[in-house]
Amino acid sequence: MKLYELIKDVAETKLPDMEITGVTSDTRTELPAGGMFVCIKGKTFDGHDAAEKMLEKGFAVVVTERDLGIERQIIVDDTRAAFPLLCAAWFGHPERELTLIGVTGTNGKTTITTVIKKVLSQFGCKVGLIGTCQNEIGDDVYPTARTTPEPYDLFELFRKMADEKCDYVVMEVSSQGLEQRRVAGCRYKVGVFTNLTQDHLDVHGTMENYYQAKKLLFGISDNAIINIDDAYGRRYAAEVSCPVKTYSVNGKADFRGDDVLLSASGVKYVFSDGKSKHNVSFAMPGLFNVSNSLAVIACCEILGFSVDKTIKAFEDIHGVRGRAEIVPTGRDFTVICDYAHTPDALVNVLTAIKDSAKGKVKCLFGCGGNRDRTKRAPMAAAAADHADFLIVTSDNPRNEDPNEIIKDVLEGLKGKDTPYITIPDRREAIHWAVHNAEKNDIIVLAGKGHEDYQILAGGVKIHFDEREVVAEALAELDK
């Protein structure tokens, strides 16, 4: 691609027009001579420091935020914002060939995006999905490293989706992805907000910063769908500039869920949009899944699909991996795997389960290492308030000592009378839970959900699928 074509939406230059062989912001990327290197300042490394070296390696031009006193530089105000625009241009602007739907919030993103994809697919649309668990193009599944991919990976994926004739792309848009401008250049037909609870404060510092990061989605959306049962959602509804539709469970909103009936197998309620009412049956338990299904109905209506049609499509949807997922045991107790890794998410899933439990609800959970320490004690307090027994263990300890993480967690149990046991090794903890299960117990494995790995010291990632670990423990019972 010619330089001038590549940078026309980003910058001007007096450099001669030349053929560019690729675009990267990673010093480790090997490109044929003639590539473009974008200097981005990160937490531990500043790409500007490598600019001259990249030219020596054969790169044709560097994009910088300041005059480095070197030849073949193009100066822009913000290289982090420029990089995704350059990636979009490099791949021929595939985002303009797709109808984008973005979902942001602390909890519920994966459920909502997955269900939207399933519903639109039932309508005969070809849909791409980008999210925490995996990326999908139609029925094909691709691995993912981040909820919202880095810009080059994102636009490369968009290109593939456009080439494979996707009509829609529904994606989870993380606060970090928004703050780091990974989705710059994207325009969303619909932006959905679920809720905002304590998470990622190790990145954002304060809840206000976290709020403002999420808010960026609505500056690049044509329509907003906002949960006003959430206090931050009510702020968004008053502050964002694009047209807003609201949803609420038993509250005054554009899309509302009334007369809710909860059970272990799902939820039933009466949907109302002020024009009509419809009975809804959604096979995922918990009040929070009433909220999630309302977001799906609202999104599909904005896309032009009738409420009747969307609700009918719910009949063929029976859950999402790692979200209140029942793990088969063939026993007189139940094991449920859920991604809940924030206090609010833990309250939601435990409340949903306890409402219909015949026996004890036992919660196995831990907290991630090298992440927000301030949510560890609240996680324990939330679990203690909504479960009958706790098994405190590891999650992804990373470079922290699991015992030190557990010590922080146990601060939240002071003054609580919920019995508990600590077992730092998560595999051992799951085995203990299964071996000590009693009739009608519900064992909730919280925090890992869809993940099939653990991250240990030094960033070492080991295979760890809780469904397999449960199967191992059950097999031991048969010996």
C-alpha positions, 0 to 999 in steps of 0.5 A: 500500500502507498504511504499517502493512501495509508495515512490520509485519515491520520496525518500529512507528510512531506516524505515522498510517497512510497510503498509500505509493506506492513504496519506494526507497533511491536519491535519484535515484528518482522516485516519485509523492508519498507514497513511502518513502525508506530511508536507507542509509550506503554507502562514499561517501554516507550516505542519512541526509544526504538524508533532509530533502531527500527529504521536501521532494521529496514523500516521505511518510516516511523510514526511518533508523537514528537520530533525525534530528530531523525529522518523518515518520521511522521509526527501525530498528536497521539500515536495510540489513537493513530495506530488503529486508524492505520491498521483499519486503512491497511486492511481496507477499512473492513469495519465500514463493511460490517454492522458493529454492536458493542457491549460494555460493562463489568458483568454480563458482556459475554452472555449478552454478546453470545445470545445476540449472536445466537438470535441473529444467526437464527434470523438467517444472518451471518454473525461474527463474535469477538469476546472474552471466551473466543472469537467466532465467524459464523460457526467457526471458532478462533482463540482469543487472548484479550476481550478486545483485541489489539488494533492490528489483530482486531482489524485483521479479524474484521477483514476476515469477517467482512471477506466471509460476508458477515452481516453483523459483528457483536463484540465485548468492548472492554474499558482497557480496550476503550481507554487504549483506543484499540477501537478507534475508527470503529462506529457502532450501530448499537452500544450496550451498557450492562452495569459497573461494579468494582473491577480493574481498579489496578488499571483505572485507579478509581471508579470514576476513571473506570466509568469514564473509560466505559463512557467512551463507547457511546461517543462512537455509537449511533444508539445506546441501550443502557441498564438504568437499574445501575446507578452508573447507567442512570448517569450515562443515560443523562450524559451521553450524546447519542440517542438512548433507550433504557431497560430495567427490571420492574422499573420505568424504562423503554424496555421493562421486565415485570412479574418476574418468576425465578427458578433453577432452570431459568426466568419467566417475565412479562416484557413491556416496551410501552406499546405491547406486552409479551411473555418471555421464557429465558433458560438462564437463571437469576434476576440478572439474566432478566436484565441480560435478555432485556438488553438482547431484545432492545438491541434486536429491535434497534436493528429492525427485528420485532420483539415477537421474533426475538422472544421466539428465538429464546426458545432455542437458547439454553445457556452460555459456557462458564455462565451458571453452567451445570457440570454433569455429575450423575449424582445427587448433588450439583456442580455449577461453573461460573465466571463470577470474579467480582463481588457483584457478580458473585452476589448475582450468581449465588442469589440466583442459585440459592433462591431455588436450592433444596440443599446447601450452597457451597461456594469455591472461589479465589482472587487473581494475583497482580490484580486489584487487591481491594476487591479481595475482602469484598469478594469474601464478604459477598460469598459469606452473605450468600452461601452456606459454606465457603472453600477459599482457594486460588484463581490465577495467582500469577506472581503472588503467593497464593497464601498471601492472596488468601490472607487478603481474602479472609479479611472479608470474613471477619465478623461473619459466621459462615463456615469455611475451609482454605485449600490453596491448590485449586485442583485439590480444593475441587476434589475436596468439594466433590468428595465432601458433597452431600445430598442436594448440595450445589457446589458453585465453582466461581471465577474461572468460568469458560477459562481452561487454564491457570496463570502461575508465577512468571506468566506460566499458563497451565491447562486447567479445565474445571469440568475435567477436574470435576470428572477426575474427582468423581472418578475417584469416588467410584474407586 
